[in-house]
């Protein structure tokens, strides 16, 4: 049994980076196969778009189920089961005769496997690292960026050599490597200061996550509905991010079809997705360092909202022109803002609810987020079906993402102003009470009616 911050922790970090690259980076390559899948199944854009939306939605929505599995069996088992599901789902999908089969195999089974391996692979770092946890999480997230860069390039070469069916079968074998990564995540000794509920050390690598959660049993343990109903900042952030992902992920699926429909070679179009991934490799650590600056303390929601607005506006560059230089400029702008969003999305959530409520808040957050992720690509596909123009997808994405950023920024500002005003009124009342007491005057402060809950 290993100890936190020990030598084996760095091996686990490497395994977590690989798991991130294999799982979270995988959806970035689906756009490479979009046209071939559409032609193979004689499907409309709407029908074809359900495939990436299902696999991405399940990747996020399986969070609570993954939390239950991690708590019951540990991160090691969860990652390995996830890898097995990924392999089975992708190999089975290579034999699909209808697009419904593809939804069920690669979409549902494969997506659930991606979820288990990704989320358990991130969770295990919290047990292996205590002193260097922030550094470990930053390095692990770089694995996803590397995956985003390499998956599209590999996919294009495999597509040319083996077609989409052969490629998906090979993907199944590649994703089975998550099992190897999971095998490295050996159980961690419980720290003396963090005993389990029965006072004994954990033997499965899950020591104190459940104990750190405030109030909540059963369903609320993994999905904190009470926060959604009573915690205004969490409500604003959850609505804003769920709104954002309605259009945020669309460029990853439609950039290649959009480029090829405008005369750009398929291999060159695939490089555009890889460019986004390569820029993320360097931009994410930089954005993480910038966000740690003192001037952003307590104001990360505004930095995050600004990045969301910039990301939404960048889609206008792509929508206005499909020339290769324009698409290069678009990829640079999109990936930089995407890096800031990716590095802050969970950090802002932690700042809003605190670590004690984070597991339950995260579970509900991912469930609600997955609903709009599921709806976004089919809505965009329907738009292409009725108009025949891919550039409208990027206009749609721009409107959805930009408005979500404006909503989070303005709503958070209003909430902060109200809170500041409330504190000022309380301070003035206390000051008036002290003055009246010195003058032997009976003073009764007026009742303050709280108009919001934090």
Secondary structure, DSSP 4 states (H G I P E B T S, - for coil): -B-TTSHHHHHHHHHHHHHHHHHTTGGGGGGGGHHHHHHHHT--HHHHHHHHHHHHHHHHHTHHHHHHHHHHH-HHHHHHHHHHHHHHHHHHHTT-SSHHHHIIIIIIIIHHHHHHHHHHHHHHHHHH-STTHHHHHHHHHHHHHHHHHHHHHHHHHHHHHHHHHHHHHHHHHHHTHHHHHHHT---BPPPTTS--TTSS--SSS--STTTTS-S--GGGGTS-HHHHHH-HHHHHHHHHHHHHHHHHTHHHHHHHHHHHHTT--HHHHHHHHHHHHHHHHHHHHHHHHHHTSGGGTT-HHHHHHHHHHHHHHHHHHHHH--SHHHHHHHHHHHHHHHHHHHHHHHHHHHHHH-HHHHHHHHHHHHHHHHHHHHHHHHHHHHHHHHH--THHHHHHHHHHHHHHHHHHHHHHHHHHHHHHHHHHHHHHHHHHHHHHHHTT----PPPP------
